[in-house]
Amino acid sequence: MPEGEAVATTAGNLPARWVIHTVGPVYSATEDRSAILASAYRRSLEVADEAGAASVAFPAISAGAYGWPMGDAARIAVAAVRATPTAVELVRFVVLREATAALFERALGSRSLGA
C-alpha cells in the first residue's frame, strides 16, 4: 500500500468491527512529507466513512519508528482530522506517554493548525 493510503479489514478477535490500516511517511528533515502524513489521516477517515464506522482511534502515525517529531506529528494529525469532512462521530488519539498526550492536547486546543 502506498504512503498516505488506507484500507479496512475485519478486526479478527479485537473488540471492533474493522481495523483501518494506513502507511505514514518516514520523516525527512530535507523533504516536506507533511501532506502525505495528513493524507494518511484523511484517507483513514474516508475509509471509515465507507465502512460506516461511528468512531476511530488513531495512534501517532509516523511518530514512532518512522521518526516524525511528536509535536509536529500531533499538529498535523489534529489539523488533518479537523479539515476532513466525515460522518465519523468520535475520533480518539491514543498515545502511551503523558508527554505525548500533552502535545496532542496542545494541538487540540489550537485553532490555527494548517495541515
N, CA, C and O atoms as a DFTB+ gen file, in Angstrom:
460 C
 N C O
     1  1       0.849      -1.165       0.000
     2  2       0.000       0.000       0.000
     3  2       0.906       1.243       0.000
     4  3       1.875       1.302       0.757
     5  1       0.597       2.216      -0.831
     6  2       1.411       3.441      -0.864
     7  2       1.240       4.289       0.398
     8  3       0.207       4.229       1.064
     9  1       2.261       5.072       0.711
    10  2       2.174       6.005       1.834
    11  2       0.974       6.920       1.654
    12  3       0.685       7.370       0.546
    13  1       0.275       7.192       2.758
    14  2      -0.856       8.107       2.728
    15  2      -2.172       7.470       2.338
    16  3      -3.204       8.141       2.361
    17  1      -2.170       6.203       1.982
    18  2      -3.396       5.483       1.629
    19  2      -3.893       4.696       2.828
    20  3      -3.188       4.583       3.830
    21  1      -5.109       4.148       2.735
    22  2      -5.691       3.380       3.838
    23  2      -6.617       2.314       3.286
    24  3      -7.158       2.444       2.188
    25  1      -6.789       1.258       4.066
    26  2      -7.691       0.171       3.707
    27  2      -8.266      -0.421       4.999
    28  3      -7.597      -0.435       6.032
    29  1      -9.501      -0.904       4.933
    30  2     -10.138      -1.522       6.103
    31  2     -10.102      -3.039       5.957
    32  3     -10.242      -3.581       4.861
    33  1      -9.913      -3.706       7.086
    34  2     -10.027      -5.167       7.149
    35  2     -10.912      -5.504       8.339
    36  3     -11.218      -4.640       9.160
    37  1     -11.319      -6.761       8.426
    38  2     -12.048      -7.191       9.617
    39  2     -11.096      -7.099      10.808
    40  3      -9.877      -7.062      10.640
    41  1     -11.656      -7.063      11.989
    42  2     -10.852      -6.851      13.193
    43  2     -10.428      -8.135      13.874
    44  3      -9.780      -8.086      14.920
    45  1     -10.773      -9.280      13.313
    46  2     -10.386     -10.534      13.952
    47  2     -10.969     -10.640      15.346
    48  3     -12.179     -10.498      15.524
    49  1     -10.129     -10.885      16.335
    50  2     -10.584     -11.029      17.718
    51  2     -10.592      -9.713      18.494
    52  3     -10.899      -9.711      19.686
    53  1     -10.271      -8.625      17.861
    54  2     -10.295      -7.335      18.543
    55  2     -11.738      -6.898      18.801
    56  3     -12.638      -7.293      18.060
    57  1     -11.969      -6.104      19.822
    58  2     -13.331      -5.635      20.110
    59  2     -13.708      -4.442      19.213
    60  3     -13.989      -3.345      19.694
    61  1     -13.704      -4.690      17.916
    62  2     -14.035      -3.668      16.925
    63  2     -14.552      -4.384      15.685
    64  3     -14.351      -5.588      15.530
    65  1     -15.212      -3.652      14.812
    66  2     -15.678      -4.254      13.557
    67  2     -14.591      -4.296      12.507
    68  3     -14.456      -5.268      11.765
    69  1     -13.807      -3.212      12.457
    70  2     -12.787      -3.087      11.414
    71  2     -11.490      -2.595      12.029
    72  3     -11.461      -2.023      13.119
    73  1     -10.426      -2.838      11.292
    74  2      -9.138      -2.189      11.542
    75  2      -8.807      -1.467      10.248
    76  3      -8.816      -2.059       9.169
    77  1      -8.519      -0.201      10.370
    78  2      -8.125       0.578       9.193
    79  2      -6.612       0.691       9.220
    80  3      -6.021       1.202      10.171
    81  1      -6.006       0.202       8.158
    82  2      -4.549       0.207       8.039
    83  2      -4.137       1.376       7.154
    84  3      -4.752       1.632       6.119
    85  1      -3.109       2.069       7.563
    86  2      -2.560       3.159       6.754
    87  2      -1.046       3.129       6.868
    88  3      -0.489       2.568       7.811
    89  1      -0.402       3.733       5.905
    90  2       1.051       3.837       5.923
    91  2       1.415       5.314       5.918
    92  3       1.100       6.044       4.978
    93  1       2.075       5.736       6.973
    94  2       2.565       7.103       7.028
    95  2       3.965       7.168       6.448
    96  3       4.619       6.141       6.265
    97  1       4.417       8.364       6.163
    98  2       5.757       8.527       5.594
    99  2       6.849       8.487       6.661
   100  3       6.607       8.790       7.829
   101  1       8.036       8.113       6.241
   102  2       9.218       8.236       7.086
   103  2       9.581       9.716       7.128
   104  3       9.560      10.392       6.100
   105  1       9.912      10.216       8.306
   106  2      10.261      11.623       8.454
   107  2      11.543      11.948       7.691
   108  3      12.475      11.145       7.646
   109  1      11.574      13.123       7.101
   110  2      12.766      13.618       6.420
   111  2      12.969      15.073       6.813
   112  3      12.044      15.881       6.733
   113  1      14.172      15.398       7.232
   114  2      14.498      16.780       7.575
   115  2      14.739      17.617       6.324
   116  3      14.783      18.845       6.403
   117  1      14.893      16.971       5.175
   118  2      15.210      17.694       3.947
   119  2      14.080      17.722       2.931
   120  3      14.168      18.424       1.924
   121  1      13.023      16.966       3.185
   122  2      11.880      16.915       2.257
   123  2      10.589      17.031       3.061
   124  3      10.399      16.295       4.028
   125  1       9.707      17.940       2.677
   126  2       8.433      18.120       3.386
   127  2       7.454      17.032       2.966
   128  3       6.942      17.040       1.847
   129  1       7.203      16.102       3.872
   130  2       6.280      14.997       3.615
   131  2       4.998      15.132       4.433
   132  3       4.251      14.166       4.587
   133  1       4.745      16.328       4.954
   134  2       3.586      16.537       5.822
   135  2       2.272      16.291       5.095
   136  3       1.313      15.846       5.726
   137  1       2.184      16.561       3.798
   138  2       0.945      16.296       3.056
   139  2       0.654      14.801       2.998
   140  3      -0.506      14.389       3.011
   141  1       1.692      14.004       2.935
   142  2       1.497      12.550       2.922
   143  2       0.997      12.081       4.288
   144  3       0.111      11.230       4.374
   145  1       1.572      12.641       5.352
   146  2       1.111      12.286       6.699
   147  2      -0.343      12.698       6.888
   148  3      -1.143      11.920       7.409
   149  1      -0.689      13.897       6.475
   150  2      -2.084      14.340       6.570
   151  2      -2.991      13.428       5.764
   152  3      -4.106      13.129       6.192
   153  1      -2.532      12.984       4.609
   154  2      -3.318      12.078       3.770
   155  2      -3.611      10.755       4.469
   156  3      -4.685      10.185       4.280
   157  1      -2.677      10.263       5.268
   158  2      -2.907       9.009       5.992
   159  2      -4.119       9.143       6.919
   160  3      -4.926       8.219       7.021
   161  1      -4.247      10.278       7.586
   162  2      -5.407      10.517       8.448
   163  2      -6.676      10.729       7.620
   164  3      -7.727      10.160       7.913
   165  1      -6.557      11.557       6.585
   166  2      -7.712      11.850       5.731
   167  2      -8.253      10.583       5.074
   168  3      -9.456      10.325       5.114
   169  1      -7.372       9.797       4.474
   170  2      -7.818       8.568       3.800
   171  2      -8.392       7.577       4.810
   172  3      -9.339       6.857       4.493
   173  1      -7.842       7.529       6.003
   174  2      -8.384       6.640       7.037
   175  2      -9.807       7.032       7.390
   176  3     -10.667       6.166       7.552
   177  1     -10.066       8.323       7.510
   178  2     -11.435       8.776       7.794
   179  2     -12.363       8.491       6.614
   180  3     -13.523       8.130       6.816
   181  1     -11.875       8.646       5.405
   182  2     -12.696       8.327       4.229
   183  2     -13.043       6.843       4.193
   184  3     -14.178       6.476       3.888
   185  1     -12.078       5.998       4.500
   186  2     -12.327       4.549       4.545
   187  2     -13.291       4.225       5.684
   188  3     -14.159       3.366       5.532
   189  1     -13.147       4.900       6.819
   190  2     -14.076       4.708       7.940
   191  2     -15.491       5.073       7.526
   192  3     -16.444       4.381       7.882
   193  1     -15.631       6.162       6.772
   194  2     -16.949       6.550       6.263
   195  2     -17.516       5.478       5.343
   196  3     -18.691       5.124       5.446
   197  1     -16.689       4.964       4.449
   198  2     -17.140       3.912       3.524
   199  2     -17.609       2.676       4.281
   200  3     -18.541       1.996       3.851
   201  1     -16.964       2.385       5.406
   202  2     -17.332       1.212       6.205
   203  2     -18.511       1.487       7.125
   204  3     -19.103       0.554       7.668
   205  1     -18.860       2.758       7.306
   206  2     -19.957       3.108       8.204
   207  2     -19.543       3.191       9.662
   208  3     -20.384       3.051      10.550
   209  1     -18.277       3.412       9.922
   210  2     -17.784       3.484      11.304
   211  2     -18.257       4.764      11.981
   212  3     -18.286       5.833      11.371
   213  1     -18.627       4.636      13.249
   214  2     -19.041       5.803      14.033
   215  2     -17.879       6.398      14.807
   216  3     -17.925       7.564      15.198
   217  1     -16.837       5.607      15.030
   218  2     -15.688       6.108      15.782
   219  2     -14.399       5.530      15.210
   220  3     -14.390       4.479      14.570
   221  1     -13.317       6.253      15.464
   222  2     -11.992       5.857      15.001
   223  2     -10.998       6.196      16.102
   224  3     -11.112       7.238      16.747
   225  1     -10.031       5.326      16.316
   226  2      -8.932       5.598      17.239
   227  2      -7.639       5.598      16.435
   228  3      -7.340       4.641      15.722
   229  1      -6.879       6.677      16.559
   230  2      -5.626       6.819      15.828
   231  2      -4.437       6.778      16.780
   232  3      -4.500       7.345      17.871
   233  1      -3.357       6.116      16.381
   234  2      -2.076       6.307      17.062
   235  2      -1.428       7.560      16.475
   236  3      -2.014       8.217      15.614
   237  1      -0.260       7.882      16.923
   238  2       0.505       8.990      16.339
   239  2       1.243       8.432      15.120
   240  3       2.387       7.989      15.224
   241  1       0.581       8.461      13.980
   242  2       1.117       7.869      12.755
   243  2       2.461       8.499      12.407
   244  3       2.608       9.721      12.442
   245  1       3.420       7.678      12.079
   246  2       4.784       8.035      11.659
   247  2       5.669       8.568      12.782
   248  3       6.842       8.854      12.542
   249  1       5.149       8.710      13.992
   250  2       5.917       9.334      15.060
   251  2       6.753       8.347      15.870
   252  3       7.492       8.762      16.763
   253  1       6.655       7.083      15.587
   254  2       7.463       6.089      16.296
   255  2       8.703       5.750      15.498
   256  3       9.624       6.559      15.379
   257  1       8.716       4.563      14.960
   258  2       9.881       4.078      14.212
   259  2      10.189       4.919      12.978
   260  3      11.320       4.914      12.493
   261  1       9.185       5.647      12.463
   262  2       9.419       6.460      11.270
   263  2       9.995       7.833      11.598
   264  3      10.267       8.622      10.693
   265  1      10.185       8.126      12.883
   266  2      10.970       9.264      13.315
   267  2      10.354      10.648      13.232
   268  3      11.059      11.646      13.382
   269  1       9.039      10.728      12.993
   270  2       8.434      12.060      12.873
   271  2       8.450      12.734      14.240
   272  3       8.056      12.105      15.222
   273  1       8.890      13.988      14.346
   274  2       8.879      14.677      15.638
   275  2       7.447      14.748      16.199
   276  3       6.517      15.166      15.509
   277  1       7.297      14.340      17.438
   278  2       5.971      14.141      18.016
   279  2       5.102      15.399      18.005
   280  3       3.915      15.311      17.689
   281  1       5.644      16.535      18.331
   282  2       4.836      17.758      18.338
   283  2       4.300      18.086      16.959
   284  3       3.138      18.470      16.817
   285  1       5.130      17.940      15.946
   286  2       4.714      18.196      14.571
   287  2       3.705      17.142      14.121
   288  3       2.732      17.462      13.439
   289  1       3.936      15.890      14.501
   290  2       3.000      14.815      14.157
   291  2       1.629      15.082      14.762
   292  3       0.609      14.857      14.111
   293  1       1.598      15.561      16.003
   294  2       0.331      15.875      16.672
   295  2      -0.385      17.013      15.955
   296  3      -1.591      16.941      15.719
   297  1       0.353      18.062      15.610
   298  2      -0.234      19.213      14.912
   299  2      -0.837      18.798      13.573
   300  3      -1.951      19.204      13.239
   301  1      -0.114      18.000      12.814
   302  2      -0.596      17.552      11.502
   303  2      -1.798      16.634      11.666
   304  3      -2.767      16.752      10.916
   305  1      -1.755      15.729      12.624
   306  2      -2.867      14.799      12.851
   307  2      -4.150      15.544      13.176
   308  3      -5.191      15.289      12.570
   309  1      -4.080      16.447      14.112
   310  2      -5.274      17.190      14.537
   311  2      -5.796      18.058      13.390
   312  3      -7.001      18.099      13.139
   313  1      -4.901      18.742      12.705
   314  2      -5.325      19.593      11.588
   315  2      -5.981      18.769      10.486
   316  3      -7.001      19.178       9.931
   317  1      -5.411      17.622      10.167
   318  2      -5.967      16.776       9.105
   319  2      -7.347      16.258       9.478
   320  3      -8.258      16.253       8.650
   321  1      -7.500      15.823      10.718
   322  2      -8.802      15.320      11.161
   323  2      -9.831      16.446      11.143
   324  3     -10.960      16.244      10.695
   325  1      -9.458      17.617      11.618
   326  2     -10.398      18.745      11.624
   327  2     -10.797      19.174      10.217
   328  3     -11.925      19.616      10.000
   329  1      -9.888      19.048       9.268
   330  2     -10.144      19.516       7.906
   331  2     -10.863      18.491       7.038
   332  3     -11.258      18.806       5.915
   333  1     -11.037      17.283       7.532
   334  2     -11.634      16.215       6.728
   335  2     -13.124      16.105       7.013
   336  3     -13.517      15.792       8.136
   337  1     -13.960      16.358       6.008
   338  2     -15.401      16.125       6.204
   339  2     -15.629      14.627       6.432
   340  3     -15.128      13.799       5.671
   341  1     -16.375      14.286       7.466
   342  2     -16.580      12.882       7.802
   343  2     -17.875      12.700       8.579
   344  3     -18.343      13.609       9.264
   345  1     -18.440      11.513       8.458
   346  2     -19.605      11.139       9.259
   347  2     -19.181      10.495      10.582
   348  3     -20.024      10.226      11.438
   349  1     -17.892      10.251      10.750
   350  2     -17.385       9.679      11.996
   351  2     -17.716      10.645      13.127
   352  3     -17.420      11.837      13.046
   353  1     -18.326      10.123      14.172
   354  2     -18.783      10.957      15.284
   355  2     -17.726      11.172      16.362
   356  3     -17.748      12.188      17.058
   357  1     -16.801      10.226      16.506
   358  2     -15.809      10.297      17.566
   359  2     -14.450       9.882      17.025
   360  3     -14.292       8.789      16.480
   361  1     -13.475      10.764      17.181
   362  2     -12.087      10.459      16.827
   363  2     -11.278      10.546      18.105
   364  3     -11.326      11.547      18.821
   365  1     -10.533       9.485      18.385
   366  2      -9.653       9.462      19.554
   367  2      -8.214       9.355      19.076
   368  3      -7.914       8.644      18.117
   369  1      -7.332      10.068      19.757
   370  2      -5.905       9.891      19.555
   371  2      -5.412       9.090      20.749
   372  3      -5.528       9.532      21.892
   373  1      -4.867       7.923      20.486
   374  2      -4.455       7.005      21.542
   375  2      -2.929       6.998      21.605
   376  3      -2.261       6.577      20.660
   377  1      -2.392       7.467      22.722
   378  2      -0.945       7.546      22.890
   379  2      -0.553       6.907      24.216
   380  3      -1.388       6.736      25.104
   381  1       0.710       6.560      24.341
   382  2       1.162       5.814      25.512
   383  2       1.814       6.659      26.602
   384  3       1.826       6.265      27.768
   385  1       2.348       7.802      26.234
   386  2       3.097       8.601      27.200
   387  2       2.375       9.907      27.519
   388  3       1.715      10.497      26.664
   389  1       2.517      10.347      28.776
   390  2       1.890      11.603      29.187
   391  2       2.421      12.783      28.392
   392  3       1.665      13.694      28.055
   393  1       3.704      12.778      28.092
   394  2       4.290      13.880      27.322
   395  2       3.679      13.936      25.923
   396  3       3.450      15.020      25.386
   397  1       3.419      12.785      25.341
   398  2       2.788      12.737      24.021
   399  2       1.347      13.219      24.114
   400  3       0.881      13.970      23.258
   401  1       0.646      12.787      25.154
   402  2      -0.735      13.238      25.351
   403  2      -0.778      14.760      25.482
   404  3      -1.692      15.398      24.959
   405  1       0.198      15.345      26.172
   406  2       0.236      16.796      26.335
   407  2       0.413      17.494      24.990
   408  3      -0.181      18.548      24.765
   409  1       1.216      16.927      24.096
   410  2       1.397      17.514      22.769
   411  2       0.110      17.458      21.956
   412  3      -0.225      18.412      21.254
   413  1      -0.612      16.342      22.048
   414  2      -1.888      16.234      21.342
   415  2      -2.924      17.170      21.956
   416  3      -3.710      17.782      21.233
   417  1      -2.932      17.286      23.271
   418  2      -3.862      18.218      23.921
   419  2      -3.579      19.648      23.495
   420  3      -4.508      20.421      23.263
   421  1      -2.309      20.009      23.390
   422  2      -1.937      21.350      22.931
   423  2      -2.430      21.566      21.495
   424  3      -2.992      22.614      21.179
   425  1      -2.215      20.566      20.627
   426  2      -2.681      20.674      19.237
   427  2      -4.201      20.764      19.175
   428  3      -4.744      21.521      18.370
   429  1      -4.888      20.005      20.011
   430  2      -6.360      20.050      20.030
   431  2      -6.862      21.396      20.531
   432  3      -7.947      21.829      20.142
   433  1      -6.103      22.058      21.377
   434  2      -6.517      23.344      21.896
   435  2      -6.295      24.498      20.938
   436  3      -6.838      25.586      21.126
   437  1      -5.497      24.258      19.915
   438  2      -5.169      25.304      18.952
   439  2      -6.152      25.279      17.795
   440  3      -6.567      24.208      17.351
   441  1      -6.524      26.447      17.308
   442  2      -7.436      26.537      16.157
   443  2      -6.715      26.962      14.886
   444  3      -7.326      26.980      13.817
   445  1      -5.450      27.300      14.971
   446  2      -4.706      27.729      13.784
   447  2      -3.657      26.683      13.461
   448  3      -2.463      26.891      13.680
   449  1      -4.121      25.551      12.935
   450  2      -3.245      24.396      12.791
   451  2      -2.772      24.100      11.383
   452  3      -1.836      23.313      11.246
   453  1      -3.317      24.640      10.362
   454  2      -2.958      24.312       8.986
   455  2      -2.183      23.030       8.793
   456  3      -1.115      22.862       9.383
   457  1      -2.696      22.119       7.977
   458  2      -2.034      20.823       7.756
   459  2      -0.898      20.943       6.795
   460  3      -0.234      19.951       6.497
